[in-house]
Amino acid sequence: MVDDDPNVGLLISAVLKKYNYSVTTIYHGDEVLPFLRDNKPDLILLDLRMPGIDGFALCKRIREAPGTRDIPVVILSGVSEVDAKVSSIELGADDFITKPFDVRELRARINRILKRKSADTALNPLTRLPGSPAIEEEVMRRVADNEPFAFCYVDADNFKAYNDVYGYAKGDEVIRRIASLLSEKARETAGEDYFVGHVGGDDFVLITSQEAAEPAAKAVTEEFDRLIPGFYNEVDRKRGFITTMDRKNKTRDFPIMSLTVAIVAPRTQQKHYAKIVESAAELKRYGKDMADRTGSIYVKDRRL
């Protein structure tokens, strides 16, 4: 809840907490973006007229930033002019409620937006990252803008064996950790110029500038190798492998999980998304088949 009027914040907090919502109230526009760097709320209620950054600028910044662009924004304002409503919607707000408001209507609208978000088929249900249609849309947007970029295909090695031994719940923990790791390291190395998508299973995509791609891949692979032993029990961690059946029903030893990251630099005149994915998949296979590799690696297109 972002509003410079403490009474509004207290009222909304009191009402929503009765329905088991956790509410954080911010009274100054300049405090919002720093808060969102470390926190990701399910929904933002935003006043338009505030000290510091106003609601219009905040809505625009929230929609532009990769880490917050999918958070629903509801404008809650005493400004009732049609122009303000239209401008808010054009900037990406999901709804506009005029003060004074009925708290029952506010709760109903919040519930509707959150239910719609949870049912959004464009987001992967496990990681809440954009799926294949959104990934393709992002790639073709950069192609249309003639914007040089890097397409990084990220795949977990030996994930199926881990799932078989430790179960799907633990496997889901690993997938969620990869998702958060990609977003964290992309933000650290690329600032606001990145996009993280989840193709499905243990396959992810990171899109960023060509300059930031290799530092991001290096940071992700190094941190993954540091973290992943903690997802194994002590015996398997010391052995460095687990034993289970492979796809041909033969017993095999599978090393501790690692990541393979393939970085390609699509030509901006490349109009076919499938060709870009195919190039990345070929490079990924090359990385996976490298002899004597240990731990996570990244391999890059010669054009980089």
C-alpha positions as CSV (number, residue, x, y, z in Angstrom):
1,M,0.0,0.0,0.0
2,V,1.6,3.3,-1.2
3,D,-0.2,6.4,0.1
4,D,1.0,9.6,1.8
5,D,-2.1,9.7,4.0
6,P,-1.5,7.6,7.1
7,N,-5.3,7.3,7.7
8,V,-5.8,5.5,4.4
9,G,-2.9,3.2,5.1
10,L,-4.3,2.3,8.5
11,L,-7.8,1.7,7.2
12,I,-6.7,-0.6,4.4
13,S,-4.3,-2.5,6.5
14,A,-6.9,-3.1,9.2
15,V,-9.5,-4.2,6.6
16,L,-7.2,-6.5,4.6
17,K,-5.5,-8.1,7.6
18,K,-8.9,-9.3,8.8
19,Y,-8.9,-11.4,5.6
20,N,-5.4,-12.8,6.2
21,Y,-3.6,-10.5,3.9
22,S,-0.1,-9.3,4.9
23,V,0.1,-5.5,4.2
24,T,3.1,-3.3,4.1
25,T,2.4,0.5,4.0
26,I,4.8,3.0,2.4
27,Y,4.1,6.7,2.7
28,H,6.7,8.3,0.4
29,G,7.1,7.6,-3.4
30,D,10.9,7.5,-3.2
31,E,10.8,4.5,-0.8
32,V,8.9,2.2,-3.2
33,L,11.6,1.2,-5.8
34,P,14.2,0.4,-3.1
35,F,11.6,-1.7,-1.3
36,L,10.8,-3.6,-4.5
37,R,14.4,-4.5,-5.0
38,D,14.3,-6.8,-2.0
39,N,10.6,-7.7,-1.9
40,K,8.0,-8.9,-4.4
41,P,4.4,-8.3,-3.3
42,D,1.4,-10.0,-4.9
43,L,-0.2,-6.7,-5.6
44,I,0.5,-3.0,-5.2
45,L,-2.1,-0.4,-4.2
46,L,-0.8,3.0,-5.5
47,D,-1.8,6.6,-4.9
48,L,-1.1,9.1,-7.7
49,R,-0.3,12.2,-5.8
50,M,2.6,11.7,-3.3
51,P,5.8,13.4,-2.2
52,G,8.9,12.2,-4.2
53,I,8.1,10.1,-7.2
54,D,4.4,10.3,-8.1
55,G,2.1,7.4,-8.9
56,F,2.2,7.9,-12.6
57,A,6.1,7.7,-12.7
58,L,6.1,4.7,-10.2
59,C,3.6,2.7,-12.3
60,K,5.7,3.3,-15.4
61,R,8.9,2.2,-13.6
62,I,7.2,-0.8,-12.1
63,R,6.1,-2.0,-15.5
64,E,9.5,-1.4,-17.2
65,A,11.6,-3.2,-14.6
66,P,12.1,-7.0,-15.3
67,G,11.6,-8.0,-11.7
68,T,8.3,-6.2,-11.1
69,R,6.6,-6.0,-14.5
70,D,4.2,-8.8,-13.7
71,I,3.0,-7.4,-10.3
72,P,-0.6,-6.2,-10.5
73,V,-1.0,-2.5,-9.8
74,V,-4.2,-0.9,-8.6
75,I,-4.5,2.9,-8.5
76,L,-6.3,4.1,-5.5
77,S,-6.6,7.9,-5.8
78,G,-8.7,10.9,-5.1
79,V,-8.0,12.1,-8.6
80,S,-11.2,11.3,-10.5
81,E,-10.6,13.0,-13.9
82,V,-11.0,10.7,-16.9
83,D,-7.5,11.7,-18.2
84,A,-5.9,10.4,-15.0
85,K,-7.7,7.1,-15.3
86,V,-6.8,6.7,-19.0
87,S,-3.1,7.7,-18.3
88,S,-2.9,5.1,-15.5
89,I,-4.3,2.3,-17.6
90,E,-2.0,3.2,-20.5
91,L,1.0,3.1,-18.1
92,G,0.0,-0.5,-17.2
93,A,-2.3,-0.2,-14.1
94,D,-4.6,-3.1,-13.8
95,D,-7.5,-1.2,-12.1
96,F,-8.4,2.3,-10.9
97,I,-10.4,3.0,-7.8
98,T,-11.5,6.5,-6.8
99,K,-11.5,7.7,-3.2
100,P,-13.6,7.7,-1.2
101,F,-14.1,3.9,-1.8
102,D,-16.2,1.1,-0.3
103,V,-13.9,-1.4,1.4
104,R,-16.0,-4.3,0.3
105,E,-15.5,-3.2,-3.4
106,L,-11.8,-2.8,-2.8
107,R,-11.5,-6.3,-1.4
108,A,-13.6,-7.8,-4.2
109,R,-11.4,-6.1,-6.8
110,I,-8.2,-7.3,-5.1
111,N,-9.5,-10.8,-4.9
112,R,-10.5,-10.8,-8.6
113,I,-7.1,-9.6,-9.8
114,L,-5.1,-12.0,-7.6
115,K,-7.3,-15.0,-8.8
116,R,-6.7,-13.9,-12.4
117,K,-3.0,-13.7,-11.8
118,S,-2.8,-17.1,-10.3
119,A,-4.7,-18.6,-13.3
120,D,-2.5,-16.8,-15.8
121,T,-1.4,-19.5,-18.2
122,A,1.4,-17.3,-19.6
123,L,3.3,-17.8,-16.3
124,N,4.9,-21.1,-15.3
125,P,2.8,-22.3,-12.3
126,L,5.9,-23.4,-10.3
127,T,8.3,-20.4,-10.8
128,R,5.8,-17.7,-11.9
129,L,8.2,-16.8,-14.7
130,P,7.0,-16.1,-18.2
131,G,6.6,-19.1,-20.4
132,S,7.4,-19.9,-24.0
133,P,5.0,-17.5,-25.7
134,A,6.3,-14.5,-23.7
135,I,9.9,-15.6,-24.4
136,E,9.3,-15.6,-28.1
137,E,7.6,-12.3,-27.8
138,E,10.6,-10.7,-26.0
139,V,13.0,-12.1,-28.6
140,M,11.0,-10.9,-31.6
141,R,10.6,-7.5,-29.9
142,R,14.4,-7.1,-29.7
143,V,14.7,-8.3,-33.3
144,A,12.1,-5.8,-34.5
145,D,13.9,-3.0,-32.6
146,N,17.2,-4.1,-34.3
147,E,18.7,-4.4,-30.8
148,P,21.8,-6.7,-30.4
149,F,21.2,-9.2,-27.6
150,A,22.3,-12.5,-26.3
151,F,20.0,-15.5,-25.9
152,C,21.1,-17.8,-23.1
153,Y,19.6,-21.3,-22.9
154,V,20.0,-22.7,-19.3
155,D,19.6,-26.5,-18.6
156,A,20.2,-28.5,-15.4
157,D,22.3,-31.6,-15.9
158,N,21.2,-34.9,-14.1
159,F,18.0,-33.3,-12.9
160,K,15.8,-36.3,-13.8
161,A,18.1,-38.6,-11.7
162,Y,17.8,-36.2,-8.8
163,N,14.0,-36.2,-9.1
164,D,13.9,-40.0,-9.2
165,V,16.0,-40.3,-6.0
166,Y,14.8,-37.3,-3.9
167,G,11.3,-36.9,-5.2
168,Y,9.3,-34.2,-7.0
169,A,9.0,-31.9,-4.0
170,K,12.8,-31.6,-3.6
171,G,13.1,-31.3,-7.4
172,D,10.6,-28.4,-7.4
173,E,12.8,-26.7,-4.7
174,V,15.8,-26.9,-7.1
175,I,13.8,-25.5,-10.0
176,R,12.6,-22.6,-7.9
177,R,16.1,-21.9,-6.8
178,I,17.4,-21.9,-10.3
179,A,14.7,-19.4,-11.2
180,S,15.6,-17.0,-8.4
181,L,19.3,-17.4,-9.0
182,L,18.9,-16.4,-12.7
183,S,16.9,-13.3,-11.8
184,E,19.3,-12.3,-9.0
185,K,22.5,-12.6,-11.1
186,A,20.9,-11.1,-14.1
187,R,19.9,-8.1,-12.1
188,E,23.4,-7.7,-10.6
189,T,25.2,-7.9,-13.9
190,A,22.7,-6.4,-16.4
191,G,20.8,-3.9,-14.3
192,E,17.3,-3.5,-15.9
193,D,18.2,-4.9,-19.3
194,Y,17.3,-8.6,-18.8
195,F,14.5,-11.1,-19.3
196,V,14.2,-14.5,-17.5
197,G,11.8,-17.1,-18.8
198,H,10.9,-20.7,-17.9
199,V,10.5,-22.9,-20.9
200,G,9.4,-25.8,-18.6
201,G,11.0,-28.6,-16.5
202,D,14.6,-27.7,-16.0
203,D,15.0,-25.5,-19.0
204,F,15.2,-21.7,-18.7
205,V,16.1,-18.7,-20.9
206,L,18.0,-15.5,-20.0
207,I,17.9,-12.7,-22.5
208,T,20.2,-9.7,-22.0
209,S,22.8,-7.5,-23.7
210,Q,25.7,-9.2,-25.4
211,E,28.1,-7.5,-22.9
212,A,26.3,-8.7,-19.8
213,A,25.6,-12.3,-21.0
214,E,29.0,-13.9,-20.1
215,P,29.3,-12.2,-16.7
216,A,25.8,-13.3,-15.9
217,A,26.4,-16.9,-17.0
218,K,29.7,-17.0,-15.0
219,A,27.9,-15.7,-11.9
220,V,25.0,-18.1,-12.2
221,T,27.2,-21.2,-12.8
222,E,29.6,-20.4,-10.0
223,E,26.8,-19.7,-7.5
224,F,24.9,-22.8,-8.5
225,D,27.9,-25.0,-7.9
226,R,28.3,-23.5,-4.5
227,L,24.6,-24.0,-3.6
228,I,23.6,-27.3,-5.1
229,P,25.5,-29.7,-2.7
230,G,23.2,-28.4,0.0
231,F,20.2,-30.1,-1.8
232,Y,21.8,-33.6,-1.3
233,N,22.2,-35.6,1.9
234,E,25.6,-35.9,3.5
235,V,26.3,-39.4,2.1
236,D,25.6,-38.4,-1.6
237,R,27.4,-35.1,-1.1
238,K,30.6,-36.9,0.1
239,R,30.4,-39.5,-2.7
240,G,29.7,-36.8,-5.3
241,F,27.0,-38.9,-7.1
242,I,23.7,-40.7,-6.7
243,T,22.8,-44.1,-8.1
244,T,19.5,-44.8,-10.0
245,M,18.1,-46.1,-13.3
246,D,18.8,-44.3,-16.5
247,R,16.3,-43.9,-19.4
248,K,17.3,-47.3,-20.7
249,N,16.5,-48.9,-17.3
250,K,20.2,-49.5,-16.5
251,T,21.7,-48.7,-13.1
252,R,24.1,-45.7,-13.3
253,D,25.9,-43.2,-11.2
254,F,24.9,-39.6,-11.8
255,P,27.1,-36.8,-10.6
256,I,25.9,-33.9,-8.5
257,M,23.7,-31.6,-10.6
258,S,25.3,-28.9,-12.6
259,L,24.1,-26.3,-15.2
260,T,24.9,-26.0,-18.8
261,V,24.4,-22.4,-20.2
262,A,24.6,-21.9,-24.0
263,I,25.0,-18.3,-25.1
264,V,24.2,-17.3,-28.6
265,A,24.2,-13.9,-30.4
266,P,21.3,-14.0,-32.8
267,R,21.7,-11.8,-35.9
268,T,19.2,-9.0,-35.6
269,Q,17.9,-9.7,-39.1
270,Q,17.1,-13.3,-38.0
271,K,13.3,-13.4,-38.2
272,H,12.7,-17.0,-37.1
273,Y,12.5,-17.6,-33.4
274,A,12.7,-21.4,-34.0
275,K,16.1,-20.9,-35.6
276,I,17.4,-19.0,-32.6
277,V,16.3,-21.7,-30.3
278,E,17.8,-24.4,-32.5
279,S,21.2,-22.7,-32.5
280,A,21.1,-22.4,-28.7
281,A,20.0,-26.1,-28.4
282,E,22.9,-27.2,-30.6
283,L,25.4,-25.2,-28.5
284,K,23.9,-26.6,-25.3
285,R,24.3,-30.2,-26.6
286,Y,27.9,-29.4,-27.4
287,G,28.4,-28.2,-23.8
288,K,26.8,-31.2,-22.3
289,D,28.9,-33.6,-24.3
290,M,32.2,-31.9,-23.5
291,A,34.7,-34.6,-22.3
292,D,36.1,-34.4,-18.8
293,R,33.9,-31.5,-17.7
294,T,33.2,-31.1,-14.0
295,G,30.6,-28.8,-12.5
296,S,28.6,-26.1,-14.3
297,I,29.8,-24.5,-17.5
298,Y,28.8,-21.9,-20.0
299,V,29.7,-22.1,-23.7
300,K,29.3,-19.2,-26.1
301,D,28.7,-18.5,-29.7
302,R,31.9,-17.5,-31.7
303,R,30.2,-14.2,-32.6
304,L,30.5,-13.2,-29.0
